[in-house]
């Protein structure tokens, strides 16, 4: 696996790339969920590029940019084992040189839920992925379902700006107890880690209730009791999978989504209802 740390190195490699190229953007601290994306990309393309870049634009004031886990050496080893051809791992000044001021805002799909709780977050996500798509020019972009709103934002980005690639959403990879794999799981202490899988159980209960026709508010109240202390619920909702607009009843192509805080660690999860 080759390593590129500059745009010039990436472009030099891209000029000789095979005819089909998959791209997996990450912020590093890779876990099995990221590696599943890379393996899926490997199975569908002649070559695969992965990126490791902790994007400062998507961290708000008081968030964990400084303490976000970083392990580039470990990430390189893991990605090489999946068959990734090139790892792009630039420094922040390479992506955002002095005077950089251009951003991408995808509108309402990024304004609710995570967008409301983390103002500017999805502008940062869309900006960095938009730039990476321009540089890598992949045929297929691979993102995980765990960050459902982010996947909706990126589909909107690709559609609106007419990037010549498809977006593939890969199902969430979970621990044996149901907890969605996340780089932030390492922040959980023993009590928090024990309680964290209740987020997934709460979502499953909520989906069961709304599938039977239970009104959303009643279903939300009943399901929220499944969340274990010290978990503190931020939201539990049913949304359209494309627009991320809230729904008043379950229908096809919808997500049930949730976010909760376990101590200082904020976890997200969702379930997709395709039919």
C-alpha positions in Angstrom: 0.0 0.0 0.0 1.3 3.4 -0.9 1.1 6.5 1.3 0.5 10.0 0.1 0.6 13.0 2.4 0.4 15.7 -0.2 -2.1 16.6 -2.9 0.7 16.5 -5.4 1.5 12.8 -4.4 -2.2 11.9 -4.6 -2.6 13.4 -8.0 0.5 11.7 -9.3 -0.9 8.3 -8.2 -4.4 9.1 -9.5 -3.0 9.7 -13.1 -2.1 6.0 -13.3 -5.0 4.5 -11.3 -7.0 1.5 -12.6 -10.4 2.0 -14.4 -12.6 1.6 -11.4 -11.8 3.3 -8.1 -13.4 3.1 -4.7 -12.9 5.7 -1.9 -13.3 5.3 1.8 -12.9 8.6 3.8 -12.2 8.2 7.5 -10.9 10.2 10.5 -8.7 7.3 11.5 -8.6 5.4 14.8 -9.9 2.6 12.6 -12.2 -0.2 13.9 -13.9 -3.1 12.2 -16.6 -0.9 10.8 -14.1 1.1 8.8 -12.3 -2.0 7.7 -15.6 -3.5 6.5 -16.0 -0.4 4.3 -12.5 -1.0 2.8 -13.1 -4.7 2.2 -16.5 -3.9 0.5 -14.8 -1.3 -1.7 -12.0 -3.8 -2.5 -14.6 -6.4 -3.7 -16.2 -3.9 -6.1 -13.3 -1.9 -7.6 -9.9 -2.4 -9.3 -8.3 -0.1 -6.8 -9.2 1.5 -3.5 -8.1 4.8 -1.9 -8.7 5.4 1.8 -8.1 8.7 3.6 -7.2 9.4 7.2 -7.8 13.0 8.1 -9.1 14.4 11.4 -11.2 17.3 10.0 -11.1 20.4 12.2 -14.0 22.0 10.4 -16.5 19.4 11.7 -15.6 19.9 15.4 -17.4 22.7 17.3 -16.4 24.7 20.3 -15.8 22.4 23.3 -15.8 19.2 21.2 -13.1 16.6 21.2 -10.7 17.6 18.4 -7.6 17.7 20.5 -8.3 14.4 22.2 -9.8 12.6 19.2 -7.9 9.2 18.9 -5.1 9.1 16.4 -3.1 6.0 15.4 -1.7 6.5 11.9 0.8 3.6 12.1 -1.9 1.2 13.3 -4.3 2.5 10.7 -1.8 2.0 7.9 -1.3 -1.6 8.9 -5.0 -2.3 9.1 -5.8 -0.7 5.8 -2.9 -2.5 4.0 -4.4 -5.9 5.3 -7.7 -5.1 3.6 -6.1 -4.5 0.2 -6.3 -0.7 0.0 -4.0 0.6 -2.7 -3.3 4.1 -1.5 -3.7 5.8 1.9 -4.0 9.6 1.7 -3.1 11.1 5.1 -2.5 14.8 4.8 -1.9 17.4 7.5 -4.5 20.0 8.1 -2.6 22.7 6.3 -2.5 20.6 3.2 -6.3 20.5 3.0 -6.9 24.0 4.5 -4.0 26.2 3.4 -3.6 29.7 4.7 -6.5 31.9 3.6 -8.9 28.9 2.9 -12.5 30.1 3.2 -14.7 28.2 0.8 -17.3 25.9 2.4 -20.2 23.7 1.3 -23.6 23.8 2.9 -26.2 21.2 1.8 -29.2 22.9 3.4 -32.0 21.4 5.4 -30.8 17.8 5.3 -28.0 18.9 7.6 -29.9 21.3 9.8 -31.9 19.1 12.2 -30.8 16.5 14.8 -26.9 16.4 14.7 -26.9 19.6 12.7 -29.0 21.4 15.4 -26.9 20.1 18.3 -23.6 20.6 16.5 -23.9 23.8 14.4 -21.6 23.9 11.4 -20.8 20.2 11.8 -22.2 19.1 8.4 -20.8 22.1 6.6 -17.5 20.8 7.7 -18.3 17.3 6.6 -19.5 18.4 3.2 -16.6 20.7 2.7 -13.9 18.1 3.4 -15.6 15.3 1.5 -16.3 17.6 -1.4 -12.7 18.5 -1.6 -11.6 14.8 -1.2 -14.0 13.7 -4.0 -12.5 16.4 -6.3 -9.0 15.2 -5.6 -9.5 11.4 -5.6 -12.2 11.4 -8.3 -13.5 7.9 -7.3 -16.2 6.0 -9.2 -17.7 4.8 -5.9 -17.8 6.4 -2.4 -18.3 4.2 0.6 -19.8 5.4 3.9 -21.2 3.7 7.0 -24.9 3.6 7.9 -24.1 4.3 11.6 -23.9 8.0 10.8 -27.2 8.1 9.0 -27.6 11.8 8.7 -24.0 12.1 7.5 -24.8 9.6 4.8 -27.9 11.6 3.7 -25.7 14.8 3.6 -23.2 13.1 1.4 -25.8 11.7 -1.0 -27.2 15.2 -1.3 -23.7 16.6 -1.9 -23.0 14.1 -4.7 -26.4 14.7 -6.3 -26.3 18.5 -6.1 -22.8 19.0 -7.3 -23.0 16.2 -9.9 -20.0 14.3 -8.8 -19.4 11.4 -11.2 -19.6 8.7 -8.5 -22.2 6.6 -6.7 -22.6 6.5 -2.9 -22.7 3.1 -1.3 -24.1 2.9 2.3 -22.6 -0.1 4.1 -24.6 -1.5 7.1 -23.4 -0.8 10.6 -20.9 -3.2 12.2 -21.7 -4.0 15.8 -20.1 -5.5 18.9 -21.5 -8.9 20.0 -23.7 -7.0 22.5 -25.2 -4.8 19.8 -23.2 -1.6 20.4 -22.4 0.1 17.1 -18.7 0.3 16.5 -17.3 3.8 16.9 -13.9 5.4 17.4 -15.4 7.2 20.4 -16.2 3.9 22.2 -12.7 3.9 23.7 -13.8 6.9 25.8 -16.4 4.9 27.7 -15.5 3.8 31.3 -16.6 0.4 32.5 -20.1 1.5 33.7 -20.7 3.5 30.6 -19.6 0.7 28.3 -21.9 -1.7 30.2 -24.9 0.7 29.6 -24.1 1.8 26.0 -25.7 -1.2 24.2 -29.0 -0.1 25.7 -29.0 2.6 23.0 -29.4 -0.1 20.3 -32.0 -2.0 22.4 -34.0 1.2 22.8 -34.0 1.7 19.0 -35.2 -1.8 18.4 -38.0 -1.3 20.9 -39.0 2.0 19.4 -39.1 0.4 15.9 -41.2 -2.5 17.2 -43.7 -0.1 18.7 -44.1 2.2 15.7 -44.4 -0.8 13.3 -47.5 -1.9 15.3 -49.0 1.6 14.8 -48.2 3.0 18.2 -48.3 6.9 18.0 -44.7 8.2 17.9 -44.8 10.2 21.1 -46.2 7.2 23.1 -43.7 4.9 21.4 -40.9 7.3 22.2 -41.9 7.5 25.9 -42.1 3.7 26.2 -38.9 3.0 24.4 -36.8 5.6 26.2 -37.2 3.7 29.4 -34.9 1.0 27.9 -32.0 3.4 27.9 -29.8 2.6 31.0 -28.1 5.0 33.3 -25.9 6.9 33.0 -27.2 7.3 29.4 -29.0 10.6 28.8 -31.1 10.8 25.7 -30.6 13.6 23.2 -33.2 12.5 20.7 -35.2 9.5 19.5 -37.1 10.0 16.2 -38.3 8.6 12.9 -37.1 10.4 9.8 -37.1 10.2 6.0 -33.9 8.5 4.9 -33.3 11.0 2.1 -34.4 14.4 3.4 -34.0 13.6 7.1 -37.3 15.4 7.7 -39.2 14.1 10.8 -42.0 11.7 10.1 -45.2 11.4 12.1 -45.6 7.7 11.2 -43.4 5.0 10.0 -43.2 4.4 6.2 -40.8 2.9 3.7 -37.3 4.2 3.4 -37.1 5.6 6.8 -34.7 5.7 9.7 -35.3 5.5 13.4 -32.5 7.5 14.9 -31.1 8.1 18.4 -28.3 9.9 20.2 -27.4 9.7 23.8 -24.6 10.8 26.1 -22.8 8.4 28.3 -20.7 10.6 30.6 -18.6 12.8 28.2 -19.1 10.4 25.3 -21.9 11.0 22.8 -23.1 8.0 20.8 -25.3 7.7 17.7 -27.2 4.8 16.3 -30.1 4.0 13.9 -32.1 1.4 12.2 -33.3 1.5 8.6 -36.8 0.5 7.7 -36.7 -0.2 3.9 -40.3 -1.3 3.4 
